[in-house]
Amino acid sequence: MSENNIVSDFVDFYIDYNQVEDGGTLYVNPILNEERSSQGTKIEKVDYYWDGKLVLTKTTAPFIWDTQVVHKDTEPHSWTVSIKYRNAANRTNYYNHSFSNFTTIKDDECFTYFKLMSGRKDYELGETVKSIVKSFKGKKCSKKTSIKLYFDDELIGESSTFPYINEFKLTDKKIGKHIMKCAITQKEKDYSYTYYNEETVIITPSSNM
């Protein structure tokens, strides 16, 4: 599965969603990070597409889309969120977020992901990086999941309950590229294995300096 963001103007959206079993309800929620967007930015309309077809248009909040995901034999699916927004300068722009190869969770499957709660990778020195880890399990999955979260090599959080939200303030950090890494460990009886999700964070000088 893969995701893609197309961004214009100075705006920051986080697209929140869940993973589901066959027959479950998918929730997609576009969240405007107002403090990281042009002043006065407002959502005017949100279009949702499922497998390339327009399935819902919303012009008033809440802009959440929920739909039952069925017909496992037709997988994988794709969905797209197209957001029309306007800023204080009265200029209209669009933000598009696409998710391809979307599949339902099998009965014995466990799925965990780590993401920045932002559509952008750039953060000013002194800003707080907000991230989230979500974990989903099929009905027959007995694995236990735990995570450790690192900024470069510094341990900044750990949890075995989800969703887990971490807020990390960028103080005394070098300007430039950094890596946030989430070590995801799944354990079942005496067997365990660990895999990693990574996100890039680019620190820029503070505008207050």
C-alpha positions in Angstrom: 0.0 0.0 0.0 1.2 3.5 -0.7 0.1 7.1 -0.1 0.7 10.3 -2.0 0.1 14.0 -1.2 -0.1 16.8 -3.7 0.2 20.2 -2.0 -0.1 23.8 -3.1 0.1 27.0 -1.1 1.2 27.2 2.6 -1.1 24.6 4.1 -0.9 21.6 6.3 -3.4 18.8 6.4 -3.2 15.5 8.3 -5.4 12.7 6.9 -6.5 10.4 9.7 -7.9 6.9 8.8 -8.2 3.4 10.1 -7.6 -0.1 8.8 -10.6 -2.5 8.7 -11.5 -6.1 8.4 -13.8 -7.2 5.5 -17.2 -5.8 6.3 -15.8 -3.2 8.7 -16.3 0.6 8.5 -13.5 2.8 7.1 -13.2 6.3 8.6 -11.3 9.1 6.8 -10.9 12.4 8.5 -9.1 15.4 7.0 -7.6 17.6 9.7 -6.4 21.1 9.0 -3.4 22.1 11.1 -4.2 25.7 11.4 -1.0 26.7 13.2 1.0 25.3 10.3 -1.1 26.8 7.5 -1.6 30.2 6.0 -3.6 32.5 8.3 -7.3 32.2 7.8 -7.2 29.0 5.8 -10.6 27.3 5.7 -12.0 24.2 4.1 -14.7 24.8 1.5 -15.4 21.4 0.1 -14.1 17.8 0.4 -14.6 15.2 -2.3 -14.0 11.5 -1.7 -13.2 9.0 -4.4 -13.2 5.2 -4.1 -11.6 3.2 -6.8 -11.6 6.3 -9.0 -15.3 7.1 -8.6 -16.7 10.1 -6.7 -18.7 8.7 -3.8 -19.2 11.7 -1.4 -19.0 15.5 -1.4 -19.1 17.4 1.9 -19.3 21.2 2.2 -19.8 21.5 6.0 -18.0 20.2 9.0 -17.5 17.5 10.1 -15.8 16.4 6.9 -15.4 12.8 8.0 -16.2 10.0 5.5 -17.3 6.6 6.7 -18.0 3.6 4.4 -18.4 -0.1 4.8 -15.6 -2.0 3.1 -16.9 -5.3 1.6 -16.1 -7.6 -1.4 -12.7 -8.8 -0.4 -12.3 -10.5 -3.8 -12.1 -7.1 -5.5 -9.0 -6.0 -3.5 -6.8 -3.9 -3.6 -8.7 -0.7 -3.5 -7.7 3.0 -3.8 -9.2 6.1 -2.2 -8.5 9.8 -2.6 -9.4 12.9 -0.6 -9.6 16.1 -2.6 -9.8 19.2 -0.4 -10.8 22.6 -1.8 -9.7 25.4 0.6 -9.4 29.2 0.8 -7.0 31.3 2.7 -7.2 34.9 4.1 -6.1 36.3 0.8 -9.2 34.8 -0.7 -7.3 32.5 -2.9 -8.7 29.0 -3.7 -6.4 26.0 -3.8 -6.6 22.2 -3.6 -4.9 19.5 -1.5 -5.1 15.9 -2.7 -4.2 12.8 -0.7 -4.3 9.4 -2.4 -4.0 5.9 -0.9 -3.4 3.0 -3.3 -3.3 -0.8 -2.7 -5.7 -0.5 0.3 -6.6 -4.0 1.6 -8.6 -5.2 4.5 -7.0 -7.0 7.5 -7.1 -10.8 7.5 -8.5 -12.6 10.6 -5.0 -13.6 11.8 -3.2 -10.4 10.7 -1.9 -7.5 12.9 -1.1 -4.1 11.3 0.7 -1.2 12.9 1.8 2.1 11.4 3.6 5.3 12.5 3.0 8.7 10.9 3.7 12.3 11.4 0.4 14.1 12.1 1.3 16.5 9.3 1.3 16.6 5.5 4.7 18.5 5.6 8.2 17.4 6.6 9.5 20.9 7.5 9.5 22.2 11.1 11.0 25.3 12.5 13.5 24.9 15.4 11.4 25.2 18.6 8.3 23.7 17.0 6.7 20.5 18.3 6.6 17.4 16.1 3.3 15.5 16.7 3.2 11.9 15.6 0.9 8.9 16.0 1.1 5.1 16.1 -2.0 3.1 15.4 -2.4 -0.7 15.6 -5.1 -2.9 14.2 -5.8 -6.6 14.7 -7.9 -9.3 13.0 -10.3 -11.3 15.1 -7.9 -14.2 15.4 -4.7 -12.3 15.9 -3.1 -13.1 19.3 0.1 -11.1 18.8 1.0 -8.4 21.3 2.4 -5.2 19.9 4.8 -2.7 21.5 6.7 0.2 20.0 9.7 2.4 20.8 10.0 5.8 19.1 13.3 7.5 18.3 14.4 10.9 17.1 17.7 10.1 15.4 19.2 7.8 18.1 17.4 9.4 21.0 14.5 7.4 22.6 11.6 9.7 22.9 8.7 7.4 23.7 7.4 3.9 24.0 4.0 2.2 24.4 2.0 -1.0 24.2 -1.4 0.7 24.0 -2.8 2.4 20.9 -3.4 4.8 19.4 -0.2 6.4 20.8 0.4 10.1 20.3 3.8 11.6 20.8 4.7 15.3 21.0 8.4 16.1 20.7 9.7 19.7 20.9 12.6 20.5 18.6 15.1 22.2 21.0 18.9 22.1 20.7 18.7 20.3 17.4 20.8 20.8 14.3 19.3 22.5 11.3 18.7 20.0 8.5 17.5 16.5 7.9 16.6 14.1 10.8 15.0 10.7 11.0 12.2 9.7 13.3 12.1 5.9 13.6 9.5 3.7 15.2 10.6 0.2 16.2 7.5 -2.0 16.1 7.7 -5.3 18.0 5.2 -8.1 17.7 5.3 -11.0 20.1 3.4 -14.3 20.2 4.3 -16.8 22.9 8.2 -17.2 22.8 8.6 -15.7 19.3 9.0 -12.0 18.5 10.2 -9.9 15.7 10.8 -6.2 15.1 10.4 -4.0 12.1 10.7 -0.2 11.5 8.7 2.7 10.1 10.6 5.9 9.4 9.7 9.5 8.8 11.9 12.4 7.7 11.9 15.7 9.6 13.6 18.7 8.2 14.4 21.4 10.7 14.6 25.0 9.5 15.8 28.1 11.5 13.2 29.7 13.7 11.4 32.6 12.1 11.7 34.4 15.5 15.5 34.3 15.4 
